Amino acid sequence: MKKAHKYIFVLIAVLQGVSCGTINLSDKRNKKPEWVQQRPVNEKFYIGIGSCSKIFNPQDFQQVAKKNALNDLVGEIQVSVSTNSILSQYQNNQEFKQQFFADTKITAQAFVEDFQVLDSWQNEQDYWIYYRLSKSEYEAAKRKKLNKSVNSSLDFLERADKLTFQNNYMQIMRMRIKALAAVQNYLNENLETEYKGSRVYLVNEILNQLQDQLYLLNVKSNLNELKGKVGKPIQQPFLANVFLRDTSKGKLAVPFVPMTMKIEQGKMDFGNSTLSDQNGEASFSIARILSKDPVQQLRVLVDLESLSKTDSVTISLKKLILSLDAPGTNIRLMVDPIKVFVSSNEFNLDKKLAFNIIEPRLKKHLIEDGCNFVENRNDADYEIKINSNTKDMGVMFGKMLQSTIDMNISLIEIKNNLQIYSDALKEIRGFQTTPEKAGLNAYDEMLLLFWKNVFPTLRDELVIKKDQFIGIDIEK
């Protein structure tokens, strides 16, 4: 019996010890570790520490903290620029450098492998996680991937070298762009390598090959000058021919070359880029001339933007491709103004106004859009007809009198004698102390609605697309 009491006493003591030990361990877990309180520094490791509020992100706080830790780790990795890299040639181009470093942050996570989750800690409010990555292992993995990328780039070049420009011009171009894309994450690195028995800087070599290949092309148009009118399309499409220059077989047409138009001077709407066909011909059209400048200029050229549009090309590499000199040809555009004849009959209480109200204001705005107004209808492209008159509506209250105005307007294409637009504003009210003054006030009120509801559509039909119309200052 004494032995039993003795065992019970020992058991109670053990249980009390275990209980006390559990409390001590809990206290230890809830205490913030040093890496949470102060960021560690280690010459051999990149450190990434991330945290997330459990209060604001109760469902996915761990994932958010892990993402933050990875971003923090990547942010510790410094990108150095080799003096023999293509990036060193753009040291003064801050925009390009910043874009490359932005691209590097996006792609750096692909190089971050085998990092360790060293620790994690949480309390009721926050969750923290601690990553680290061996600097030596990271550099070894990066060098391995760089070598693999260089070999892939060389493989694309070698495949391109086996093709001929006469039969595979665009295939060679795409192979070379793929060769660039293979090493686009290493524009800051010294990519000196062996190619065709010589030591070359790989990115420079590929860019030089692309530029030389572009210079093999000749672009010519079937005309050197176009004629059109402000606000109108050029109905007849025109062609640009793409062919290889200086070949023993004469002009060899190059199919499937992406071509585009670029405005050198003026403003116009035109179609998207197009491909040359089997005969090396690319067709273009102008949807509408938007500038009233009498002489404008456009350029038909190889569309480098289209060549660089692949999912695998970073913005930095795209900028390098766009910096190449694209062959093309210039075309002059001679622009005639739209000639307009205005027939405006404006009355107040059946009496013709001594000075028209609508006509001069309308002309002012349309002159700004490139219209010329002529005195002879036969010299015009369009006629604008305006008819307006006011009506005395008598006393409104006290000494205040009321008049209303009706206004009709139409646009006629003179060549085909075709009415292409018409509109009206009816019974717009004006108030004043005499019927005549009330009529003039009705003109003012009508003009407010005219600029808002009528003029944009009239202007669209005559010179400018609706999506080009921004608005005008209301003028009384």
CORNORVEN-V743338 format. One record per residue. N is the residue number from 1. RES is the residue in one letter. SS is DSSP state (A for helix, B for strand, O for the rest). PHI is phi as a letter, one per 20 degrees, with the letter a starting at -180 (* if undefined). Layout:
# CORNORVEN-V743338
n={N;N}
res={RES;RES}
ss={SS;SS}
phi={PHI;PHI}
This chain:
# CORNORVEN-V743338
n={1;2;3;4;5;6;7;8;9;10;11;12;13;14;15;16;17;18;19;20;21;22;23;24;25;26;27;28;29;30;31;32;33;34;35;36;37;38;39;40;41;42;43;44;45;46;47;48;49;50;51;52;53;54;55;56;57;58;59;60;61;62;63;64;65;66;67;68;69;70;71;72;73;74;75;76;77;78;79;80;81;82;83;84;85;86;87;88;89;90;91;92;93;94;95;96;97;98;99;100;101;102;103;104;105;106;107;108;109;110;111;112;113;114;115;116;117;118;119;120;121;122;123;124;125;126;127;128;129;130;131;132;133;134;135;136;137;138;139;140;141;142;143;144;145;146;147;148;149;150;151;152;153;154;155;156;157;158;159;160;161;162;163;164;165;166;167;168;169;170;171;172;173;174;175;176;177;178;179;180;181;182;183;184;185;186;187;188;189;190;191;192;193;194;195;196;197;198;199;200;201;202;203;204;205;206;207;208;209;210;211;212;213;214;215;216;217;218;219;220;221;222;223;224;225;226;227;228;229;230;231;232;233;234;235;236;237;238;239;240;241;242;243;244;245;246;247;248;249;250;251;252;253;254;255;256;257;258;259;260;261;262;263;264;265;266;267;268;269;270;271;272;273;274;275;276;277;278;279;280;281;282;283;284;285;286;287;288;289;290;291;292;293;294;295;296;297;298;299;300;301;302;303;304;305;306;307;308;309;310;311;312;313;314;315;316;317;318;319;320;321;322;323;324;325;326;327;328;329;330;331;332;333;334;335;336;337;338;339;340;341;342;343;344;345;346;347;348;349;350;351;352;353;354;355;356;357;358;359;360;361;362;363;364;365;366;367;368;369;370;371;372;373;374;375;376;377;378;379;380;381;382;383;384;385;386;387;388;389;390;391;392;393;394;395;396;397;398;399;400;401;402;403;404;405;406;407;408;409;410;411;412;413;414;415;416;417;418;419;420;421;422;423;424;425;426;427;428;429;430;431;432;433;434;435;436;437;438;439;440;441;442;443;444;445;446;447;448;449;450;451;452;453;454;455;456;457;458;459;460;461;462;463;464;465;466;467;468;469;470;471;472;473;474;475;476}
res={M;K;K;A;H;K;Y;I;F;V;L;I;A;V;L;Q;G;V;S;C;G;T;I;N;L;S;D;K;R;N;K;K;P;E;W;V;Q;Q;R;P;V;N;E;K;F;Y;I;G;I;G;S;C;S;K;I;F;N;P;Q;D;F;Q;Q;V;A;K;K;N;A;L;N;D;L;V;G;E;I;Q;V;S;V;S;T;N;S;I;L;S;Q;Y;Q;N;N;Q;E;F;K;Q;Q;F;F;A;D;T;K;I;T;A;Q;A;F;V;E;D;F;Q;V;L;D;S;W;Q;N;E;Q;D;Y;W;I;Y;Y;R;L;S;K;S;E;Y;E;A;A;K;R;K;K;L;N;K;S;V;N;S;S;L;D;F;L;E;R;A;D;K;L;T;F;Q;N;N;Y;M;Q;I;M;R;M;R;I;K;A;L;A;A;V;Q;N;Y;L;N;E;N;L;E;T;E;Y;K;G;S;R;V;Y;L;V;N;E;I;L;N;Q;L;Q;D;Q;L;Y;L;L;N;V;K;S;N;L;N;E;L;K;G;K;V;G;K;P;I;Q;Q;P;F;L;A;N;V;F;L;R;D;T;S;K;G;K;L;A;V;P;F;V;P;M;T;M;K;I;E;Q;G;K;M;D;F;G;N;S;T;L;S;D;Q;N;G;E;A;S;F;S;I;A;R;I;L;S;K;D;P;V;Q;Q;L;R;V;L;V;D;L;E;S;L;S;K;T;D;S;V;T;I;S;L;K;K;L;I;L;S;L;D;A;P;G;T;N;I;R;L;M;V;D;P;I;K;V;F;V;S;S;N;E;F;N;L;D;K;K;L;A;F;N;I;I;E;P;R;L;K;K;H;L;I;E;D;G;C;N;F;V;E;N;R;N;D;A;D;Y;E;I;K;I;N;S;N;T;K;D;M;G;V;M;F;G;K;M;L;Q;S;T;I;D;M;N;I;S;L;I;E;I;K;N;N;L;Q;I;Y;S;D;A;L;K;E;I;R;G;F;Q;T;T;P;E;K;A;G;L;N;A;Y;D;E;M;L;L;L;F;W;K;N;V;F;P;T;L;R;D;E;L;V;I;K;K;D;Q;F;I;G;I;D;I;E;K}
ss={O;A;A;A;A;A;A;A;A;A;A;A;A;A;A;A;A;A;A;A;A;A;A;A;A;A;A;A;A;A;O;O;O;A;A;A;A;O;O;O;O;O;O;O;B;B;B;B;B;B;B;B;B;O;O;O;O;O;O;O;A;A;A;A;A;A;A;A;A;A;A;A;A;A;A;A;O;O;O;O;O;O;O;O;O;O;A;A;A;A;O;O;O;A;A;A;A;A;A;A;A;A;A;A;A;A;A;A;O;O;O;O;O;O;O;B;B;B;B;B;B;B;O;O;O;B;B;B;B;B;B;B;B;B;A;A;A;A;A;A;A;A;A;A;A;A;A;A;A;A;A;A;A;A;A;A;A;A;A;A;A;O;O;O;A;A;A;A;A;A;A;A;A;A;A;A;A;A;A;A;A;A;O;A;A;A;O;O;O;O;O;B;B;B;B;O;O;B;B;B;B;A;A;A;A;A;A;A;A;A;A;A;A;A;A;O;B;B;B;B;B;O;O;O;B;B;B;B;B;B;O;O;O;B;B;B;B;B;B;B;B;B;B;B;O;O;O;O;O;O;O;B;B;O;O;O;O;B;B;B;B;B;B;B;B;O;O;B;B;B;O;O;O;B;B;O;O;O;O;O;B;B;B;B;B;B;B;B;B;O;O;O;O;O;B;B;B;B;B;B;B;B;O;A;A;A;A;O;O;O;O;O;O;O;A;A;A;A;A;A;A;A;O;O;O;O;O;B;B;B;B;B;B;B;B;B;O;B;B;B;B;B;B;B;B;B;B;B;O;O;B;B;O;O;O;O;O;A;A;A;A;A;A;A;A;A;A;A;O;O;B;B;B;O;O;O;A;A;A;O;O;B;B;B;B;B;B;B;B;B;B;B;B;B;B;B;B;O;O;B;B;B;B;B;B;B;B;B;B;B;B;B;B;O;O;O;O;B;B;B;B;B;B;B;B;B;B;B;B;B;B;B;O;O;A;A;A;A;A;A;A;A;A;A;A;A;A;A;A;A;A;A;A;A;A;A;A;A;A;A;A;A;O;O;O;A;A;A;O;O;O;O;O;O;O;O}
phi={*;f;f;f;f;f;f;f;f;f;f;f;f;f;f;f;f;f;f;f;f;f;f;f;f;f;f;f;f;f;f;f;f;f;f;f;f;b;f;f;c;b;f;e;c;e;d;c;c;c;c;b;f;f;f;e;c;f;e;c;f;f;f;f;f;f;f;f;f;f;f;f;f;f;f;f;f;e;e;e;d;f;f;d;e;f;f;f;f;d;g;e;e;f;f;f;f;f;f;f;f;f;f;f;f;f;e;f;f;f;e;e;c;l;f;d;e;f;a;b;b;b;c;f;e;c;c;c;b;c;d;b;c;f;f;f;f;f;f;f;f;f;f;f;f;f;f;f;f;f;f;f;f;f;f;f;f;f;f;f;f;e;d;d;f;f;d;c;g;f;f;f;g;f;f;f;f;f;f;f;f;f;d;f;e;c;f;e;e;e;d;f;b;e;b;l;n;c;e;c;e;g;f;g;f;f;f;f;f;f;f;f;f;f;f;f;e;c;d;c;d;f;b;d;b;d;c;b;c;g;m;d;f;e;f;e;f;c;d;c;d;d;b;f;e;l;d;f;e;n;f;d;f;d;e;m;e;f;c;b;d;c;e;e;b;o;b;a;e;b;f;f;f;c;d;f;e;f;e;m;d;c;d;c;b;d;f;a;e;d;d;e;g;f;c;c;b;c;c;e;b;f;e;f;g;f;f;e;e;c;f;e;e;f;f;f;f;g;f;f;f;f;f;f;e;e;f;a;b;e;c;e;d;e;d;e;f;f;e;c;d;d;d;c;d;d;c;c;l;m;d;f;f;f;c;f;e;f;g;f;f;f;f;g;f;f;f;f;e;n;e;d;d;d;e;d;f;f;e;e;e;c;c;d;d;c;c;b;b;d;c;f;d;n;f;e;a;l;e;e;d;c;c;c;c;d;c;c;c;b;c;c;e;f;g;d;l;c;f;d;a;b;b;b;c;c;l;e;e;c;c;a;e;c;g;f;f;f;f;f;f;f;f;f;f;f;f;g;f;f;f;e;d;d;g;g;f;f;f;f;f;e;c;c;f;f;f;e;f;d;q;c;f;f;c;e}
